[in-house]
Amino acid sequence: MIKKLIGLCAGVLILLFGASIYSKNSSSEVAAILDQLNPLVPKSELYVKTTAPQSVNGYGTASYQQLAADENGKTRTIQFNGLSELKTDRYLKLSSKGAHIETYEEVNRDQVPESALKEIDTQR
């Protein structure tokens, strides 16, 4: 009985660790769901400079896929939806858990860390 329990716990840990490796550099919807549910994935803040949306559905929800940077300047591609089409060339602070974007808020340029600003200002 103990061996089965230990085996089950080890299997769950391996599964969670594998899911976090799979979703590490992915911006897909599957990666976002895995990251949202995975307790091994930490919460963080990312910064983006808004661009034109990739698409806007019939309800006005805009879909974005763009480069985001953390406070250390490490970048990753992320996907998120805006409730409406966002104004371009504005700075957003995203609260994320891996590929899952929980919230976003507009911030001033001087509120974006310098290393993140270097990365997101040079894209285009």
All heavy atoms as an XYZ file, in Angstrom:
955
protein
N       0.822     -1.198      0.000
C       0.000      0.000      0.000
C       0.865      1.261      0.000
O       0.580      2.188     -0.740
C      -0.929     -0.050      1.231
C      -1.813      1.129      1.367
S      -3.018      1.146      0.065
C      -3.955      2.531      0.526
N       1.894      1.291      0.830
C       2.785      2.452      0.919
C       3.517      2.658     -0.401
O       3.665      3.800     -0.861
C       3.802      2.270      2.082
C       3.095      2.128      3.416
C       4.813      3.382      2.107
C       2.552      3.407      3.981
N       3.942      1.552     -1.027
C       4.657      1.657     -2.305
C       3.762      2.270     -3.375
O       4.213      3.087     -4.179
C       5.151      0.287     -2.757
C       6.318     -0.232     -1.967
C       6.783     -1.555     -2.514
C       7.947     -2.080     -1.694
N       8.431     -3.360     -2.217
N       2.494      1.895     -3.393
C       1.553      2.453     -4.367
C       1.355      3.949     -4.131
O       1.295      4.738     -5.070
C       0.217      1.725     -4.305
C       0.254      0.342     -4.876
C      -1.121     -0.283     -4.836
C      -1.065     -1.693     -5.400
N      -2.368     -2.340     -5.389
N       1.252      4.336     -2.875
C       1.061      5.746     -2.530
C       2.286      6.570     -2.922
O       2.153      7.660     -3.491
C       0.773      5.894     -1.040
C       0.392      7.285     -0.549
C      -0.845      7.781     -1.281
C       0.146      7.281      0.933
N       3.467      6.054     -2.635
C       4.708      6.746     -3.015
C       4.814      6.826     -4.530
O       5.185      7.862     -5.089
C       5.930      6.052     -2.385
C       5.918      6.262     -0.872
C       7.233      6.581     -2.998
C       6.976      5.477     -0.125
N       4.473      5.742     -5.209
C       4.492      5.733     -6.671
C       3.524      6.739     -7.270
O       3.832      7.425     -8.243
N       2.344      6.837     -6.672
C       1.343      7.792     -7.140
C       1.834      9.236     -6.947
O       1.714     10.069     -7.855
C       0.020      7.582     -6.401
C      -1.118      8.525     -6.773
C      -1.522      8.312     -8.227
C      -2.301      8.313     -5.849
N       2.398      9.520     -5.780
C       2.927     10.867     -5.512
C       4.062     11.209     -6.473
O       4.122     12.332     -7.003
C       3.409     10.974     -4.071
S       2.072     10.991     -2.867
N       4.957     10.265     -6.706
C       6.058     10.498     -7.637
C       5.528     10.723     -9.044
O       6.005     11.602     -9.770
C       7.024      9.317     -7.610
N       4.507      9.971     -9.432
C       3.909     10.143    -10.759
C       3.284     11.520    -10.931
O       3.424     12.158    -11.973
N       2.585     11.988     -9.901
C       1.956     13.312     -9.955
C       3.021     14.406    -10.065
O       2.890     15.347    -10.855
C       1.034     13.540     -8.737
C       0.613     14.984     -8.627
C      -0.175     12.629     -8.806
N       4.082     14.291     -9.267
C       5.169     15.280     -9.332
C       5.833     15.291    -10.706
O       6.124     16.361    -11.253
C       6.208     15.017     -8.247
C       5.828     15.471     -6.845
C       6.876     15.027     -5.833
C       5.647     16.970     -6.806
N       6.070     14.120    -11.266
C       6.666     14.041    -12.601
C       5.738     14.669    -13.627
O       6.176     15.416    -14.509
C       7.002     12.578    -12.960
C       8.172     12.092    -12.108
C       7.315     12.430    -14.445
C       8.439     10.612    -12.191
N       4.449     14.417    -13.513
C       3.459     14.998    -14.424
C       3.437     16.523    -14.325
O       3.443     17.226    -15.341
C       2.077     14.421    -14.127
C       0.950     14.850    -15.045
C       1.183     14.316    -16.446
C      -0.380     14.354    -14.503
N       3.424     17.062    -13.099
C       3.417     18.518    -12.910
C       4.696     19.156    -13.434
O       4.667     20.207    -14.088
C       3.221     18.864    -11.435
C       1.852     18.577    -10.840
C       1.864     18.811     -9.342
C       0.782     19.406    -11.515
N       5.827     18.531    -13.146
C       7.105     19.056    -13.619
C       7.172     19.014    -15.149
O       7.600     19.973    -15.790
C       8.265     18.260    -13.004
C       9.611     18.798    -13.343
C      10.056     19.992    -12.806
C      10.441     18.119    -14.212
C      11.293     20.509    -13.126
C      11.687     18.625    -14.541
C      12.113     19.819    -13.995
N       6.710     17.922    -15.745
C       6.688     17.815    -17.205
C       5.783     18.848    -17.844
O       6.111     19.429    -18.880
N       4.639     19.105    -17.224
C       3.710     20.113    -17.748
C       4.327     21.503    -17.688
O       4.148     22.314    -18.598
C       2.399     20.081    -16.966
N       5.083     21.792    -16.621
C       5.711     23.114    -16.524
C       6.827     23.267    -17.565
O       7.021     24.352    -18.098
C       6.232     23.378    -15.118
O       7.290     22.508    -14.804
N       7.538     22.193    -17.870
C       8.565     22.258    -18.923
C       7.909     22.441    -20.285
O       8.361     23.235    -21.098
C       9.445     20.991    -18.893
C      10.345     21.016    -17.663
C      10.294     20.880    -20.160
C      11.149     19.759    -17.457
N       6.813     21.707    -20.547
C       6.099     21.825    -21.820
C       5.629     23.260    -22.067
O       5.756     23.796    -23.158
C       4.896     20.878    -21.848
C       3.913     21.200    -22.942
C       4.189     20.869    -24.257
C       2.721     21.876    -22.669
C       3.293     21.178    -25.274
C       1.829     22.186    -23.662
C       2.119     21.835    -24.968
O       1.235     22.165    -25.967
N       5.090     23.894    -21.049
C       4.478     25.207    -21.235
C       5.439     26.374    -21.034
O       5.045     27.519    -21.199
C       3.293     25.357    -20.288
O       3.741     25.355    -18.955
N       6.691     26.102    -20.705
C       7.642     27.162    -20.369
C       7.776     28.231    -21.461
O       7.751     29.407    -21.186
C       9.006     26.573    -20.048
C       9.993     27.595    -19.555
C      11.235     26.942    -19.018
C      12.144     27.975    -18.452
N      12.162     27.989    -17.008
N       7.913     27.841    -22.710
C       8.081     28.804    -23.794
C       6.917     28.774    -24.784
O       7.061     29.182    -25.919
C       9.398     28.553    -24.529
C      10.579     28.877    -23.662
O      10.608     29.909    -22.991
N      11.561     28.001    -23.641
N       5.790     28.297    -24.331
C       4.619     28.215    -25.191
C       3.630     29.312    -24.823
O       3.524     29.697    -23.667
C       3.966     26.836    -25.036
O       2.822     26.748    -25.829
N       2.907     29.788    -25.812
C       1.880     30.794    -25.536
C       0.492     30.279    -25.907
O      -0.438     31.050    -26.021
C       2.190     32.080    -26.302
O       2.133     31.827    -27.695
N       0.371     28.974    -26.077
C      -0.903     28.394    -26.513
C      -1.936     28.387    -25.392
O      -1.625     28.580    -24.217
C      -0.679     26.958    -27.011
O      -0.377     26.106    -25.918
N      -3.160     28.125    -25.777
C      -4.246     28.074    -24.810
C      -4.086     26.865    -23.871
O      -4.377     26.954    -22.681
C      -5.581     27.986    -25.559
C      -6.760     28.402    -24.744
C      -8.007     28.566    -25.591
O      -7.922     29.136    -26.679
O      -9.059     28.113    -25.129
N      -3.579     25.762    -24.405
C      -3.338     24.568    -23.587
C      -2.278     24.875    -22.530
O      -2.429     24.516    -21.357
C      -2.908     23.376    -24.464
C      -2.467     22.195    -23.619
C      -4.026     22.970    -25.408
N      -1.208     25.550    -22.923
C      -0.153     25.917    -21.972
C      -0.703     26.836    -20.886
O      -0.341     26.712    -19.713
C       1.003     26.588    -22.699
N      -1.584     27.754    -21.247
C      -2.168     28.671    -20.267
C      -3.012     27.912    -19.246
O      -2.943     28.191    -18.044
C      -3.010     29.733    -20.968
N      -3.774     26.933    -19.707
C      -4.603     26.147    -18.783
C      -3.725     25.309    -17.865
O      -3.951     25.239    -16.657
C      -5.592     25.265    -19.569
C      -6.630     26.148    -20.256
C      -6.276     24.255    -18.657
C      -7.503     25.433    -21.255
N      -2.692     24.672    -18.434
C      -1.774     23.872    -17.615
C      -1.087     24.732    -16.556
O      -0.971     24.330    -15.399
C      -0.725     23.193    -18.497
C      -1.210     22.041    -19.367
C      -0.086     21.572    -20.289
C      -1.730     20.894    -18.525
N      -0.624     25.913    -16.958
C       0.063     26.801    -16.011
C      -0.873     27.321    -14.932
O      -0.479     27.474    -13.780
C       0.702     27.977    -16.747
C       1.959     27.578    -17.497
O       2.475     26.466    -17.254
O       2.432     28.381    -18.315
N      -2.110     27.588    -15.301
C      -3.079     28.092    -14.332
C      -3.329     27.061    -13.225
O      -3.455     27.416    -12.054
C      -4.386     28.422    -15.039
C      -5.465     28.939    -14.125
C      -6.776     29.195    -14.860
O      -6.963     28.775    -15.995
N      -7.676     29.892    -14.207
N      -3.350     25.794    -13.577
C      -3.664     24.734    -12.624
C      -2.439     24.162    -11.914
O      -2.577     23.508    -10.886
C      -4.398     23.601    -13.344
C      -5.720     23.989    -14.001
C      -6.265     22.824    -14.815
C      -6.726     24.445    -12.969
N      -1.242     24.405    -12.445
C      -0.028     23.786    -11.931
C       0.523     24.571    -10.737
O       0.923     25.729    -10.878
C       1.016     23.718    -13.037
C       2.199     22.855    -12.684
O       2.474     22.595    -11.525
N       2.911     22.419    -13.710
N       0.601     23.960     -9.546
C       1.127     24.684     -8.378
C       2.640     24.917     -8.434
O       3.155     25.705     -7.649
C       0.765     23.762     -7.207
C       0.634     22.413     -7.810
C       0.144     22.623     -9.211
N       3.341     24.290     -9.365
C       4.782     24.491     -9.490
C       5.147     25.738    -10.303
O       6.290     26.164    -10.309
C       5.447     23.264    -10.138
C       5.306     21.941     -9.390
C       5.975     20.818    -10.172
C       5.882     22.050     -8.000
N       4.170     26.327    -10.984
C       4.414     27.516    -11.810
C       4.190     28.765    -10.960
O       3.100     28.968    -10.431
C       3.490     27.526    -13.047
C       3.670     28.796    -13.863
C       3.742     26.300    -13.906
N       5.217     29.622    -10.829
C       5.073     30.817     -9.987
C       4.320     31.955    -10.704
O       4.300     32.023    -11.932
C       6.523     31.232     -9.730
C       7.255     30.761    -10.943
C       6.574     29.482    -11.363
N       3.735     32.833     -9.917
C       3.111     34.046    -10.464
C       4.208     35.069    -10.729
O       5.216     35.106    -10.034
C       2.094     34.616     -9.491
C       0.873     33.764     -9.341
C      -0.173     34.440     -8.484
C      -1.409     33.550     -8.428
N      -2.526     34.212     -7.775
N       3.995     35.914    -11.739
C       4.983     36.938    -12.064
C       4.289     38.118    -12.740
O       3.097     38.064    -13.028
C       6.072     36.366    -12.978
O       5.518     35.991    -14.219
N       5.066     39.156    -12.985
C       4.564     40.325    -13.707
C       5.356     40.468    -14.996
O       6.580     40.340    -14.992
C       4.705     41.581    -12.856
C       3.811     41.571    -11.646
C       3.983     42.797    -10.776
O       4.993     43.516    -10.911
O       3.100     43.025     -9.937
N       4.644     40.718    -16.084
C       5.250     40.930    -17.391
C       4.819     42.288    -17.903
O       3.787     42.826    -17.490
C       4.792     39.845    -18.371
C       5.146     38.410    -18.040
C       4.434     37.455    -18.993
C       6.642     38.208    -18.129
N       5.595     42.835    -18.813
C       5.296     44.145    -19.391
C       5.264     44.033    -20.903
O       6.073     43.327    -21.501
C       6.358     45.165    -18.964
C       6.396     45.365    -17.476
C       7.192     44.565    -16.657
C       5.604     46.333    -16.863
C       7.209     44.736    -15.280
C       5.608     46.497    -15.490
C       6.415     45.699    -14.704
O       6.417     45.864    -13.350
N       4.308     44.702    -21.524
C       4.193     44.745    -22.980
C       3.926     46.177    -23.427
O       3.442     47.005    -22.657
C       3.063     43.838    -23.521
C       3.324     42.381    -23.220
C       1.712     44.255    -23.020
N       4.254     46.431    -24.675
C       3.867     47.680    -25.332
C       2.826     47.276    -26.363
O       3.100     46.449    -27.233
C       5.074     48.327    -25.997
C       4.778     49.678    -26.587
C       6.053     50.326    -27.100
C       5.798     51.692    -27.640
N       7.030     52.308    -28.160
N       1.632     47.804    -26.251
C       0.520     47.332    -27.067
C       0.734     47.574    -28.552
O       1.328     48.569    -28.959
C      -0.811     47.976    -26.630
O      -0.685     49.397    -26.715
C      -1.176     47.573    -25.227
N       0.233     46.627    -29.317
C       0.262     46.692    -30.775
C      -1.173     46.504    -31.267
O      -2.094     46.344    -30.470
C       1.151     45.577    -31.349
O       0.620     44.307    -30.948
C       2.596     45.702    -30.878
N      -1.339     46.485    -32.572
C      -2.657     46.200    -33.133
C      -3.013     44.744    -32.829
O      -2.138     43.884    -32.789
C      -2.641     46.438    -34.634
N      -4.287     44.457    -32.578
C      -4.668     43.079    -32.265
C      -4.534     42.161    -33.470
O      -4.598     42.606    -34.616
C      -6.131     43.205    -31.835
C      -6.617     44.441    -32.482
C      -5.433     45.351    -32.581
N      -4.356     40.877    -33.194
C      -4.326     39.889    -34.272
C      -5.709     39.711    -34.860
O      -5.860     39.524    -36.055
C      -3.829     38.545    -33.761
C      -2.344     38.469    -33.627
C      -1.923     37.033    -33.398
O      -2.393     36.411    -32.462
N      -1.068     36.553    -34.254
N      -6.717     39.747    -33.987
C      -8.092     39.602    -34.457
C      -9.036     40.225    -33.438
O      -8.690     40.398    -32.282
C      -8.439     38.126    -34.661
O      -8.384     37.442    -33.429
N     -10.220     40.547    -33.916
C     -11.287     41.063    -33.054
C     -12.538     40.273    -33.403
O     -12.938     40.218    -34.571
C     -11.529     42.577    -33.277
C     -12.652     43.077    -32.390
C     -10.266     43.376    -33.052
N     -13.165     39.634    -32.402
C     -14.351     38.828    -32.700
C     -15.595     39.707    -32.790
O     -15.529     40.922    -32.608
C     -14.514     37.679    -31.685
C     -14.877     38.152    -30.295
O     -15.284     39.285    -30.071
N     -14.742     37.264    -29.331
N     -16.721     39.102    -33.044
C     -17.970     39.829    -33.225
C     -18.454     40.567    -31.994
O     -19.276     41.471    -32.077
N     -17.955     40.203    -30.825
C     -18.345     40.865    -29.581
C     -17.387     42.001    -29.204
O     -17.556     42.634    -28.174
C     -18.402     39.848    -28.436
C     -19.405     38.761    -28.678
C     -18.987     37.493    -29.044
C     -20.769     39.004    -28.575
C     -19.905     36.489    -29.279
C     -21.691     38.007    -28.820
C     -21.258     36.753    -29.176
O     -22.163     35.761    -29.411
N     -16.344     42.219    -30.010
C     -15.399     43.290    -29.748
C     -14.191     42.873    -28.923
O     -13.330     43.695    -28.628
N     -14.105     41.592    -28.542
C     -12.949     41.101    -27.784
C     -11.754     40.980    -28.723
O     -11.831     40.315    -29.752
C     -13.254     39.725    -27.148
O     -14.411     39.859    -26.321
C     -12.088     39.238    -26.316
N     -10.663     41.641    -28.362
C      -9.465     41.651    -29.199
C      -8.471     40.612    -28.694
O      -8.266     40.468    -27.493
C      -8.826     43.035    -29.173
N      -7.857     39.897    -29.623
C      -6.872     38.872    -29.289
C      -5.482     39.375    -29.678
O      -5.278     39.844    -30.797
C      -7.195     37.586    -30.039
O      -6.239     36.603    -29.767
N      -4.542     39.271    -28.738
C      -3.189     39.753    -28.944
C      -2.183     38.621    -28.749
O      -2.362     37.776    -27.872
C      -2.844     40.858    -27.937
C      -3.670     42.096    -28.108
C      -4.890     42.233    -27.460
C      -3.232     43.127    -28.911
C      -5.656     43.364    -27.613
C      -3.992     44.274    -29.070
C      -5.200     44.387    -28.425
O      -5.955     45.508    -28.586
N      -1.129     38.615    -29.553
C       0.013     37.738    -29.336
C       1.238     38.613    -29.569
O       1.451     39.117    -30.660
C       0.029     36.552    -30.284
C       1.211     35.648    -30.025
C       1.142     34.346    -30.800
O       0.157     34.036    -31.434
N       2.210     33.590    -30.740
N       2.037     38.804    -28.512
C       3.181     39.682    -28.634
C       4.265     39.355    -27.623
O       4.087     38.522    -26.750
C       2.748     41.139    -28.533
C       2.049     41.526    -27.264
C       1.530     42.953    -27.366
O       0.335     43.152    -27.372
N       2.395     43.909    -27.427
N       5.385     40.031    -27.786
C       6.539     39.817    -26.927
C       6.343     40.554    -25.609
O       5.956     41.706    -25.590
C       7.802     40.337    -27.619
C       9.122     40.057    -26.922
C       9.434     38.570    -26.975
C      10.236     40.837    -27.576
N       6.600     39.851    -24.507
C       6.511     40.440    -23.167
C       7.845     40.252    -22.473
O       8.592     39.327    -22.776
C       5.406     39.760    -22.363
N       8.160     41.144    -21.551
C       9.415     41.059    -20.800
C       9.129     41.189    -19.319
O       8.234     41.937    -18.912
C      10.373     42.160    -21.246
N       9.905     40.460    -18.513
C       9.779     40.602    -17.066
C      10.711     41.702    -16.582
O      11.392     42.346    -17.377
C      10.025     39.270    -16.349
C      11.453     38.766    -16.471
O      12.341     39.496    -16.948
O      11.685     37.610    -16.080
N      10.757     41.934    -15.288
C      11.552     43.042    -14.740
C      13.051     42.873    -14.967
O      13.806     43.837    -14.905
C      11.266     43.198    -13.253
C      11.638     41.999    -12.429
C      11.199     42.127    -10.984
O      10.441     43.052    -10.660
O      11.640     41.285    -10.186
N      13.504     41.636    -15.273
C      14.926     41.391    -15.548
C      15.255     41.457    -17.025
O      16.396     41.239    -17.412
C      15.340     40.019    -14.995
C      15.138     39.944    -13.499
O      15.431     40.887    -12.776
N      14.603     38.831    -13.035
N      14.258     41.686    -17.881
C      14.482     41.772    -19.311
C      14.354     40.444    -20.031
O      14.566     40.368    -21.235
N      13.968     39.391    -19.334
C      13.775     38.088    -19.972
C      12.459     38.131    -20.737
O      11.434     38.540    -20.199
C      13.756     36.982    -18.926
C      13.676     35.616    -19.531
C      13.763     34.535    -18.480
C      13.639     33.191    -19.176
N      13.495     32.102    -18.250
N      12.490     37.704    -21.988
C      11.311     37.827    -22.845
C      10.648     36.477    -23.107
O      11.279     35.433    -23.002
C      11.680     38.455    -24.195
O      12.634     37.621    -24.850
C      12.231     39.851    -24.020
N       9.385     36.546    -23.463
C       8.632     35.385    -23.927
C       7.441     35.896    -24.719
O       6.972     37.023    -24.509
C       8.195     34.491    -22.773
C       7.044     35.018    -21.967
C       6.559     34.078    -20.901
N       5.812     32.991    -21.491
C       5.441     31.909    -20.838
N       5.764     31.753    -19.584
N       4.757     30.971    -21.433
N       6.951     35.082    -25.621
C       5.762     35.427    -26.384
C       4.548     35.032    -25.567
O       4.499     33.944    -25.008
C       5.755     34.694    -27.733
O       6.929     35.048    -28.452
C       4.540     35.067    -28.549
N       3.579     35.920    -25.481
C       2.371     35.649    -24.715
C       1.139     35.918    -25.570
O       1.197     36.657    -26.554
C       2.308     36.491    -23.410
C       2.545     37.988    -23.688
C       3.316     36.015    -22.413
C       1.317     38.775    -23.593
N       0.031     35.301    -25.181
C      -1.265     35.530    -25.806
C      -2.218     36.008    -24.729
O      -2.227     35.471    -23.623
C      -1.827     34.212    -26.360
C      -1.554     33.960    -27.778
C      -2.263     32.678    -28.241
O      -2.517     31.766    -27.481
N      -2.548     32.639    -29.513
N      -2.984     37.031    -25.047
C      -4.011     37.484    -24.109
C      -5.132     38.157    -24.874
O      -4.978     38.525    -26.040
C      -3.430     38.422    -23.041
C      -2.942     39.744    -23.546
C      -3.728     40.877    -23.457
C      -1.676     39.872    -24.099
C      -3.284     42.105    -23.913
C      -1.214     41.090    -24.558
C      -2.023     42.207    -24.468
N      -6.268     38.295    -24.222
C      -7.431     38.941    -24.818
C      -7.728     40.225    -24.074
O      -7.659     40.271    -22.845
C      -8.664     38.032    -24.739
C      -8.515     36.808    -25.597
O      -7.953     36.863    -26.679
N      -9.012     35.684    -25.118
N      -8.071     41.252    -24.824
C      -8.532     42.500    -24.244
C     -10.048     42.546    -24.329
O     -10.629     42.016    -25.279
N     -10.691     43.164    -23.352
C     -12.150     43.251    -23.389
C     -12.631     44.025    -24.605
O     -13.739     43.830    -25.082
C     -12.668     43.900    -22.109
C     -12.414     43.097    -20.837
C     -12.870     43.878    -19.615
C     -13.104     41.757    -20.909
N     -11.773     44.919    -25.083
C     -12.037     45.652    -26.313
C     -10.683     45.899    -26.970
O      -9.654     45.520    -26.431
C     -12.749     46.972    -26.019
O     -11.936     47.774    -25.193
N     -10.687     46.535    -28.113
C      -9.423     46.819    -28.786
C      -8.654     47.871    -27.979
O      -9.186     48.935    -27.669
C      -9.704     47.321    -30.199
C      -8.519     47.248    -31.099
C      -8.878     47.479    -32.564
O     -10.044     47.274    -32.947
O      -7.974     47.875    -33.306
N      -7.422     47.558    -27.630
C      -6.600     48.454    -26.817
C      -5.910     49.494    -27.699
O      -5.591     49.223    -28.856
C      -5.546     47.649    -26.054
C      -6.077     46.545    -25.142
C      -4.928     45.708    -24.604
C      -6.874     47.145    -24.006
N      -5.650     50.664    -27.146
C      -4.903     51.687    -27.872
C      -3.470     51.201    -28.062
O      -2.907     50.559    -27.179
C      -4.916     53.006    -27.100
C      -6.294     53.605    -26.980
C      -6.276     54.889    -26.197
C      -7.688     55.444    -26.066
N      -7.718     56.672    -25.288
N      -2.894     51.519    -29.219
C      -1.534     51.050    -29.506
C      -0.486     51.941    -28.840
O      -0.760     53.086    -28.474
C      -1.271     51.001    -31.026
O      -1.460     52.306    -31.563
C      -2.188     50.017    -31.705
N       0.708     51.393    -28.697
C       1.866     52.061    -28.103
C       1.631     52.515    -26.666
O       2.141     53.539    -26.234
C       2.329     53.241    -28.972
C       2.826     52.782    -30.321
O       3.424     51.694    -30.396
O       2.624     53.514    -31.304
N       0.860     51.740    -25.927
C       0.661     51.956    -24.492
C       1.365     50.825    -23.754
O       1.567     49.747    -24.289
C      -0.824     51.951    -24.124
C      -1.656     52.984    -24.870
C      -1.311     54.393    -24.410
N      -2.006     55.399    -25.154
C      -3.092     56.029    -24.741
N      -3.616     55.748    -23.573
N      -3.665     56.920    -25.489
N       1.721     51.045    -22.517
C       2.426     50.043    -21.729
C       1.452     49.362    -20.778
O       0.654     50.028    -20.114
C       3.576     50.681    -20.945
C       4.613     51.257    -21.861
C       4.572     52.594    -22.231
C       5.625     50.456    -22.378
C       5.514     53.124    -23.092
C       6.565     50.974    -23.244
C       6.508     52.313    -23.603
O       7.439     52.826    -24.473
N       1.516     48.039    -20.757
C       0.667     47.260    -19.871
C       1.520     46.436    -18.916
O       2.568     45.924    -19.297
C      -0.217     46.282    -20.657
C      -1.230     46.847    -21.636
C      -1.985     45.702    -22.291
C      -2.196     47.789    -20.946
N       1.052     46.310    -17.691
C       1.646     45.387    -16.725
C       0.675     44.223    -16.615
O      -0.499     44.403    -16.278
C       1.840     46.052    -15.370
C       2.432     45.109    -14.327
C       2.845     45.835    -13.072
C       1.694     45.979    -12.127
N       2.082     46.489    -10.797
N       1.161     43.025    -16.950
C       0.343     41.828    -16.931
C       0.671     40.993    -15.706
O       1.847     40.754    -15.425
C       0.605     40.982    -18.179
C       0.527     41.679    -19.538
C       1.080     40.790    -20.621
C      -0.899     42.072    -19.841
N      -0.329     40.554    -14.990
C      -0.132     39.591    -13.902
C      -0.332     38.219    -14.518
O      -1.385     37.944    -15.087
C      -1.151     39.802    -12.793
O      -0.973     41.077    -12.226
N       0.694     37.375    -14.426
C       0.623     36.085    -15.102
C       1.051     34.955    -14.190
O       1.736     35.150    -13.191
C       1.500     36.102    -16.348
O       2.859     36.126    -15.981
N       0.646     33.778    -14.584
C       1.104     32.539    -13.967
C       1.519     31.669    -15.134
O       0.708     30.951    -15.724
C      -0.012     31.893    -13.149
C       0.468     30.708    -12.347
C      -0.582     30.273    -11.351
C       0.023     29.174    -10.499
N      -0.629     27.918    -10.655
N       2.791     31.802    -15.538
C       3.266     31.139    -16.742
C       2.630     31.769    -17.966
O       2.646     32.979    -18.138
N       2.004     30.942    -18.802
C       1.356     31.439    -20.015
C      -0.054     31.964    -19.748
O      -0.670     32.550    -20.630
C       1.303     30.329    -21.062
N      -0.557     31.771    -18.544
C      -1.903     32.233    -18.199
C      -1.847     33.687    -17.727
O      -1.219     33.998    -16.725
C      -2.498     31.347    -17.096
C      -3.800     31.839    -16.578
N      -4.949     31.803    -17.329
C      -4.137     32.399    -15.395
C      -5.937     32.315    -16.616
N      -5.473     32.684    -15.444
N      -2.502     34.562    -18.454
C      -2.571     35.977    -18.084
C      -3.821     36.173    -17.232
O      -4.938     35.946    -17.687
C      -2.625     36.888    -19.328
C      -1.443     36.616    -20.245
C      -2.681     38.353    -18.915
C      -0.091     36.808    -19.613
N      -3.611     36.601    -15.984
C      -4.737     36.781    -15.067
C      -5.373     38.150    -15.221
O      -6.583     38.270    -15.341
C      -4.277     36.545    -13.634
C      -3.847     35.113    -13.407
C      -3.294     34.847    -12.028
O      -2.949     35.815    -11.313
O      -3.205     33.660    -11.663
N      -4.562     39.219    -15.181
C      -5.080     40.584    -15.313
C      -4.067     41.435    -16.054
O      -2.897     41.068    -16.189
C      -5.345     41.246    -13.945
O      -4.118     41.331    -13.231
C      -6.362     40.472    -13.134
N      -4.511     42.582    -16.504
C      -3.601     43.573    -17.072
C      -4.069     44.960    -16.676
O      -5.242     45.174    -16.401
C      -3.494     43.445    -18.599
C      -4.774     43.730    -19.359
C      -5.118     45.024    -19.737
C      -5.631     42.703    -19.714
C      -6.284     45.283    -20.433
C      -6.795     42.942    -20.415
C      -7.112     44.231    -20.770
O      -8.276     44.489    -21.461
N      -3.104     45.869    -16.603
C      -3.436     47.261    -16.318
C      -2.469     48.163    -17.064
O      -1.302     47.818    -17.251
C      -3.386     47.547    -14.814
C      -2.002     47.473    -14.214
C      -1.961     47.893    -12.758
O      -2.371     49.028    -12.445
O      -1.497     47.086    -11.950
N      -2.957     49.306    -17.511
C      -2.099     50.260    -18.207
C      -1.230     50.988    -17.182
O      -1.708     51.371    -16.110
C      -2.939     51.266    -18.986
C      -2.103     52.180    -19.855
C      -2.924     53.074    -20.770
O      -4.096     52.752    -21.052
O      -2.378     54.101    -21.199
N       0.050     51.140    -17.501
C       0.985     51.851    -16.632
C       1.720     52.903    -17.457
O       1.760     52.839    -18.686
C       2.001     50.894    -15.958
C       1.318     49.951    -15.000
C       2.806     50.134    -16.981
N       2.292     53.863    -16.771
C       3.106     54.873    -17.448
C       4.453     54.275    -17.824
O       4.929     53.326    -17.200
C       3.325     56.084    -16.550
C       2.044     56.841    -16.297
O       1.188     56.942    -17.171
N       1.882     57.351    -15.088
N       5.102     54.874    -18.801
C       6.402     54.389    -19.268
C       7.425     54.350    -18.134
O       8.217     53.427    -18.040
C       6.914     55.288    -20.397
C       8.162     54.787    -21.080
C       8.529     55.718    -22.248
N       9.453     55.085    -23.149
C      10.770     55.073    -22.987
N      11.309     55.652    -21.931
N      11.555     54.469    -23.852
N       7.392     55.321    -17.243
C       8.374     55.365    -16.155
C       8.110     54.316    -15.066
O       8.937     54.111    -14.184
C       8.451     56.756    -15.538
C       7.126     57.248    -14.974
O       6.104     56.551    -15.118
O       7.124     58.344    -14.385
N       6.987     53.612    -15.129
C       6.697     52.541    -14.187
C       7.191     51.176    -14.685
O       7.142     50.201    -13.946
C       5.191     52.453    -13.915
C       4.647     53.658    -13.177
C       3.150     53.578    -13.039
O       2.423     53.635    -14.018
N       2.693     53.440    -11.799
N       7.645     51.124    -15.926
C       8.162     49.883    -16.503
C       9.647     49.783    -16.165
O      10.387     50.748    -16.380
C       7.967     49.867    -18.039
C       8.523     48.593    -18.643
C       6.496     50.048    -18.394
N      10.104     48.647    -15.618
C      11.534     48.503    -15.308
C      12.400     48.711    -16.556
O      12.009     48.345    -17.666
C      11.647     47.056    -14.816
C      10.286     46.715    -14.339
C       9.339     47.476    -15.211
N      13.566     49.319    -16.362
C      14.446     49.696    -17.473
C      14.821     48.506    -18.359
O      14.823     48.621    -19.584
C      15.715     50.357    -16.911
C      16.480     51.155    -17.929
C      15.700     52.331    -18.509
O      14.959     52.988    -17.764
O      15.836     52.577    -19.720
N      15.132     47.365    -17.765
C      15.532     46.207    -18.571
C      14.362     45.671    -19.405
O      14.554     45.228    -20.538
C      16.119     45.107    -17.691
O      15.231     44.790    -16.654
N      13.159     45.727    -18.884
C      11.985     45.316    -19.656
C      11.694     46.320    -20.764
O      11.337     45.947    -21.879
C      10.774     45.181    -18.744
N      11.881     47.583    -20.458
C      11.633     48.645    -21.433
C      12.537     48.507    -22.651
O      12.094     48.696    -23.786
C      11.843     49.999    -20.757
C      11.249     51.222    -21.413
C       9.754     51.065    -21.606
C      11.539     52.447    -20.583
N      13.807     48.143    -22.427
C      14.740     47.945    -23.549
C      14.232     46.877    -24.495
O      14.328     47.033    -25.708
C      16.116     47.515    -23.031
C      16.952     48.599    -22.480
C      18.325     48.056    -22.151
C      18.886     48.697    -20.924
N      20.152     48.111    -20.497
N      13.682     45.817    -23.959
C      13.219     44.699    -24.785
C      11.923     45.015    -25.537
O      11.805     44.705    -26.701
C      13.023     43.454    -23.929
C      14.279     42.929    -23.299
C      15.297     42.454    -24.308
O      14.916     41.967    -25.387
O      16.509     42.579    -24.012
N      10.968     45.620    -24.863
C       9.669     45.826    -25.510
C       9.633     47.062    -26.392
O       8.801     47.163    -27.282
C       8.496     45.844    -24.497
C       8.647     46.975    -23.485
C       8.383     44.512    -23.805
C       7.479     47.103    -22.515
N      10.537     48.029    -26.171
C      10.591     49.210    -27.042
C      11.292     48.920    -28.364
O      11.075     49.610    -29.326
C      11.298     50.370    -26.339
C      10.309     51.285    -25.643
O       9.100     51.155    -25.875
O      10.760     52.141    -24.857
N      12.148     47.904    -28.402
C      12.897     47.614    -29.636
C      12.135     46.718    -30.575
O      12.522     46.573    -31.719
C      14.240     46.920    -29.299
O      13.973     45.718    -28.578
C      15.138     47.826    -28.519
N      11.024     46.097    -30.134
C      10.261     45.249    -31.044
C       9.494     46.109    -32.041
O       9.200     47.242    -31.793
C       9.305     44.357    -30.259
C       8.149     45.102    -29.634
C       7.147     44.172    -29.008
O       7.057     43.019    -29.376
N       6.394     44.669    -28.071
N       9.144     45.565    -33.138
C       8.361     46.176    -34.218
C       8.765     45.596    -35.511
O       9.755     45.580    -36.034
C       8.488     47.702    -34.284
C       7.790     48.421    -33.185
C       6.359     48.512    -33.466
N       5.687     48.818    -32.231
C       4.442     49.083    -32.150
N       3.691     49.077    -33.186
N       3.869     49.319    -31.026
